[in-house]
Amino acid sequence: MTEQTVDAPTVLWSRPESERAGTPLLVMLHGYGSHEHDLFGIVDSLPSAFTVASLRAPEPAGPGFAWFGLRTDMSFSLDAVKDTTREVAEWIDSVREQHSSVTLFGFSQGMCVATSLIRHRPADYAAVVALSGFVARAEGEDNADGFFADDQLAARKLPLFWGRDQEDPVIPAEAVEYSNAWLRENTNLTKVLYSNMGHGILPQELAHVTEFLRFTVLPKPG
């Protein structure tokens, strides 16, 4: 495990730089108020072929950090989402050539960033793991600048795993409904619901994520 600070963000790596060349990259994006060490605890449960880079969000929030500010009603600025998406995409570009592919893993608010990244540049990613989070609503004038290329993404049908608990107490129902409709329309969606998970991650979910990553990203044996 190595930790590296670049212009943005702080990154926790599963491999030293000398061992990363040619490996598939899995970029982890944590939730609101968390940090890069949080999701890193599940790395050993994921396929060992991946090099994992766990990123720290840029804004201080509670005991940790946030990708963008949230109001008390869980609303947010779409411009802030776009700014963060640009910054994360720039960092990924700085390491992309070392790796055979780039896959995104976003939890909670990190799911919003992960889905925004694939909407912004659909051809850049192999797959997405999206857990217990939401998709940013961006329609009509919200996307007048063409930042989100949803038509291109829909045509590509990028594989995306969405896991959540129907009783998740954190993500508002309206956000879940929008995310469900958007994901079905614009991705090759694998959706799995879990019981008694709340706003977290269960071993059963990690087993499904591992199966998804092996099937969609890693080379097939033989």
N, C-alpha and C positions, 0 to 999 in steps of 0.2 A: 504494500500500500504506500503510495506516494502522494504528497499534497503539493500543488503548484498554484501560485497566484499569478494571473495575467491581468491585462487591463480590466477585463471583465469576462468572466467571473472568477471566483476561487473554485478550484477543481480538485476533487479527490479521485485518484486513479487506482484501479485494481492491479495494474502492471506498471513496472518502470518503463520509461520511454524506449529503452533498448529492446524491449520485448513486444512492442505494439504493432510493428510494421506488418501489414497484410491481414491483420485480424479484423473481424467485424466489430464496429463500435456501437455500444449501447449507452446513450446519453440519458442520465437520470435527472428528473426535474421534481424537486420536493414540493410539499404543500405549504400553505400560508403559515407563517410563524415557525417554520421548521428550519432545517439546515442540511448541508451536504452529507453529514454523517448519518442522518436518519435512515434514508433508504439504503445506504451502503451496507446496513446490517443484513440485508437479504441477498447480497451478491453470491454467497456460497450456495444459495438455493437455485440459482439460475445457471444456464449452460456455460461451462467453463471456457468454451471457445471465444466468448465475447471479451473484449476489453471494455470495462465499465468506467465511465467518467461521470461522477456525481457532481453536479454544479450547485453552487450557492447562489441564491437569488440576490439581487442588488440592494434591496431596500430593507433597513431594519424594521422588524415588526414583532412586537411582544418579545418572547424569549429567543426568537430567531430572525428570519428574513422573509420577504415577500417579493414576488415577481412584479406586482403592481398593487397599488392601494385598493383597499376594499372599504366601502362605506358601511355604516351600521346595518343597513338593509341588504348587505351583500352585493350591492350594485358597484359598478366600476367604470372607469373611463376607457373607451375602446382605443383612444389614441395612446393611452399608457400601455395597453396590450400590444399594440403595433410597435411601439418603441422597444419594448422588451423583446419582442419577436425578432426585430432587426438585430439587436445586440447579441442574442443567443445564436442567430444564424451566422453572424460574422465570426463568432468564436468557433462554431462548427466548421466553417470554411477554413479556418486557420489550421485545423488538424485533419480535415477530411481526406487528404491525399495519402495519409499514412495507412488508411483503412480500406478494407474491401467493400464495406457498406456502412450506412449509418441508420440505426434504429432508435426510436425515441421511447422513453418510459416516463410517463407523467402521472403523479398522484395528486388528487384534489386540484388546487390551483395550478399545479404543474401539468395536469391534463389539459387545462385551457391553453397553456403555452405550447404544449406538444401539438395539439390540434391546430393552433394558429400557425405553427411552423410549417405543417404540411399543406395548409391552405395557401400560405404565402409562396412556397416553392415546392409544388407537388412532386417534381421529378427527383428531388434530392434524397428521399428516404426510402428504406426498404420495408418498414413496418412500424406500427405504433402499439405500445401497451398503454392503455388509458384506464386508470383506476380511481373510482370514487370521486369523480370530478365533473366537469362541465365543459361545454363548448361556448365560446363567445358569440353572442348574437350580433350578426353583421349583415344587414340587408339594405337594399336600396341606397339611400344617401350615405349610410354608414360605410359603404364600400365604394363611394364615388371615385376614390383615388385608385381603385383597382388593386388594392393591396392583397386582397384575398382572391385567389384564382380557383374558386369552387368548381367552375365548369371543367377546368383541366383536371382537378382532383377527382371529380366524379367519373370522368372518362377513364382515368387510370385505375380506379377501384383499389386503392392501397389497402393491404390487410391491416385491420385494426381490431385489437382485443379490448373490450370494455367490460370491466368487472365492477360490480357495486352491490350494496345491500339495499333492498327496497325500503328498508326502515332507516336508512342513513339519516341521522339527525342534523347534518351540517348543510348539505346541498339543497337549496330550495326546490320545491316540486316544479315550479315553472322552468327553472334552468334544466332540470332533468328531462322534462317533456320536450323542450327545444332541442337538447342534445340528442335525444333518442331519434327524433325526426331527421335531424341534420345528418347524424352518423349513418342512418339507414339509406339516405339518399346519396351520400357522397363518398362512402368507403365500402370496402368489402368487410362487413362487420361480423365479428364473433362476439356475441353478447352473453354474459353469464351472470345470473343473479345468485347471491349468497344470503343465507340466513344467519342471524346472530353474529354478524361481523361489525355492524355499526360503521363508523368512519375509520376503517382500518384495513389490514391485509391479513388473510388467513392462510395457513399452510396449503389448504386445498386450492385456494386461488393461485398461489405460487406454482403449484404443480401444473395447473392449467396454463399459466403464463409460460412456463418452461416448455410445455408441449407445443404451444403456439409458436414460440420463437424457433424451436427446432424445425417445425414444419414449414414456416414461412421464410426464414432467413438463412439457416445453415444449409450447406451442401448436403444432398442426399447420399447416403452410403452407396458405394458401387457405381 
